[in-house]
Amino acid sequence: MGHRMFAAVLPPDGVRAELERFLEPRPGLGWTDPAQWHLTLTFCPDVDEWRIDDLSDRLGAVARRHEPFRIRLAGAGAFPSVDRAKVLWAGVEHLSATPADSGSRETPLRALAAGARSAANAAGCVPDGARFHPHLTLARLNGRSDATAWLRILDTFTSSDWTVSEIALVDSFLGEGPRGRARHEVVDRLPLGESDTRWWSPSG
């Protein structure tokens, strides 16, 4: 069995702290680990060890083709539906530079996710078939529940905005984290909009 890996945007510590303070312990609901909060761009459930460097290089090339952009957490929802929820999540809002951008479905985050998925395919890492839906997972419910009341609360949260400046490549180890959860390890960080200068330098 290969590595469970995903490319993601990681919220900064300040945003994590804001969200953690807002959620606080609530009876009947266990929140996900704040240290693992992320926005998945693409998930590859079975990556061969020898493909990881190629995957990282290809994600780096994608990152360099995209300029940094600003987002914040806002809104909330549930998968697969509000009345039969198994997952609660926080949504993402873009801070567009122009009015035209704000009305477009092709947001910078969606474009980045499409590029990450293409990179995974090109590296032979076969991403899962899930349609991209930008979100941060907040809780997983036992069984299926009506989440209407929870979403009324979660929908009131809006985080500070931040600049997305990199793609993180993360390895996920099932059962190795606290209380039997997955343990996440960032194996590479690929900066957006920067030339790769690791292998050369301009002559003086």
C-alpha positions in Angstrom: 0.0 0.0 0.0 1.4 3.4 -1.0 1.2 6.8 0.8 -2.1 8.7 1.4 -1.2 12.2 0.2 -3.0 15.4 -0.5 -2.1 18.9 -1.8 -3.6 21.6 0.3 -3.8 25.2 1.4 -3.0 25.5 5.1 -4.6 28.4 7.1 -2.2 30.5 9.2 -1.9 30.1 12.9 -3.9 33.3 13.6 -6.9 32.0 11.6 -6.7 28.6 13.3 -6.8 30.4 16.7 -9.8 32.5 15.7 -11.8 29.4 14.5 -10.8 27.4 17.6 -12.0 30.1 19.9 -15.3 30.3 18.0 -16.0 26.6 18.1 -15.2 25.9 21.7 -16.4 22.6 23.2 -20.0 21.9 22.5 -22.1 19.0 23.9 -22.8 16.3 21.4 -20.2 17.3 18.8 -16.4 16.6 18.5 -14.5 19.1 16.4 -11.6 18.0 14.2 -8.0 18.7 15.3 -7.1 22.3 14.7 -3.5 21.2 13.8 -4.9 19.3 10.9 -7.3 22.0 9.4 -6.7 22.4 5.7 -8.3 23.1 2.4 -7.8 20.1 0.2 -6.8 20.8 -3.4 -6.5 17.2 -4.5 -6.3 13.8 -2.7 -4.3 10.8 -3.8 -5.1 7.7 -1.8 -2.3 5.5 -3.0 1.0 7.1 -4.0 4.1 5.0 -4.6 7.2 6.1 -2.7 9.2 6.6 -5.9 6.5 8.9 -7.4 6.6 11.4 -4.5 9.5 13.6 -5.8 7.9 13.8 -9.3 4.6 14.7 -7.7 6.3 17.5 -5.7 8.1 18.8 -8.7 4.9 18.9 -10.8 3.0 20.6 -8.0 5.8 23.1 -7.8 5.5 23.9 -11.5 1.7 24.5 -11.0 2.3 26.7 -8.0 4.8 28.9 -10.0 2.1 29.5 -12.6 -0.3 31.0 -10.0 0.0 34.3 -8.2 -0.8 34.6 -4.5 -4.4 35.5 -3.7 -6.5 36.4 -0.6 -9.3 34.3 1.0 -11.1 33.9 4.3 -13.3 31.3 5.9 -16.9 32.3 5.8 -20.2 30.4 5.7 -20.8 26.7 6.5 -22.4 23.6 5.1 -22.8 19.9 5.4 -22.1 16.7 3.4 -23.9 15.0 1.9 -26.9 17.3 2.8 -28.1 19.4 5.7 -30.8 17.0 6.8 -28.6 13.9 6.5 -25.3 15.4 7.5 -22.2 13.3 8.2 -19.7 16.1 7.8 -19.8 19.8 8.9 -17.6 22.3 7.1 -16.6 25.9 6.9 -16.7 27.6 3.5 -14.2 29.8 1.7 -14.7 33.4 0.4 -12.4 35.1 -2.1 -11.4 38.7 -1.7 -11.4 39.6 -5.4 -9.2 42.3 -6.9 -11.9 43.3 -9.4 -15.8 43.2 -9.5 -15.5 41.0 -12.6 -13.6 38.4 -10.6 -16.2 38.2 -7.9 -18.8 37.0 -10.3 -16.7 34.2 -11.8 -17.0 30.6 -10.8 -13.3 30.1 -11.8 -11.9 31.4 -8.6 -8.1 31.3 -8.0 -8.6 28.4 -5.5 -10.5 26.4 -8.1 -7.9 27.1 -10.7 -5.2 26.0 -8.3 -7.1 22.8 -7.4 -7.5 22.0 -11.1 -3.8 22.4 -11.6 -2.9 20.3 -8.6 -5.2 17.5 -9.9 -3.6 17.6 -13.3 -0.2 17.4 -11.7 -1.2 14.4 -9.7 -2.5 12.6 -12.8 0.7 13.5 -14.8 2.8 12.0 -11.9 0.7 8.8 -12.1 -0.7 9.4 -8.6 -4.4 9.0 -9.5 -6.4 11.5 -7.5 -9.8 10.5 -6.1 -12.9 11.2 -8.2 -14.5 13.7 -5.8 -15.6 16.9 -7.4 -13.7 19.9 -5.9 -15.7 21.8 -3.3 -13.6 24.3 -1.3 -14.1 23.7 2.4 -12.5 23.1 5.7 -13.8 20.0 7.6 -14.9 20.9 11.1 -16.7 17.8 12.4 -17.6 14.3 11.5 -20.9 13.0 12.9 -21.9 9.5 14.0 -24.6 8.4 11.6 -26.6 11.0 9.6 -28.1 13.9 11.4 -30.1 17.1 10.7 -27.4 19.8 11.0 -29.7 22.8 10.6 -29.2 24.1 14.1 -25.4 23.6 13.9 -25.2 25.4 10.6 -27.0 28.4 12.0 -24.2 28.8 14.5 -21.3 28.0 12.2 -22.7 30.4 9.5 -22.0 33.4 11.8 -18.3 32.8 11.7 -16.0 34.8 9.4 -12.2 34.6 9.8 -9.6 37.2 9.1 -8.4 37.1 5.5 -5.0 35.8 4.5 -2.8 35.5 1.5 -2.5 32.0 0.0 1.2 31.9 -0.9 2.0 28.2 -1.2 0.7 24.6 -1.8 1.5 22.2 0.9 2.1 18.5 0.0 1.0 16.4 3.0 1.4 12.7 3.9 -1.4 11.3 5.9 -0.8 8.3 8.2 -4.0 6.6 9.3 -4.3 5.7 13.0 -1.0 7.3 14.1 -2.4 10.5 15.5 -4.1 11.3 18.9 -7.1 9.1 19.8 -6.5 6.9 16.7 -6.9 9.8 14.2 -4.6 10.3 11.2 -1.3 12.0 11.6 -0.4 14.6 9.0 3.2 15.4 7.9 4.0 18.2 5.5 6.6 16.9 3.2 7.0 19.9 0.9 5.9 23.5 0.5 5.6 24.9 -3.0 5.5 28.7 -3.2 3.1 30.4 -5.6 4.3 32.8 -8.3 8.0 32.3 -7.7 10.7 31.0 -10.0 12.5 27.8 -9.0 16.0 28.9 -8.1 17.1 25.7 -6.4 19.3 24.5 -9.2 20.8 27.7 -10.7 21.7 31.3 -9.9 22.2 34.3 -12.2 25.8 34.9 -13.1 27.3 38.0 -11.5 
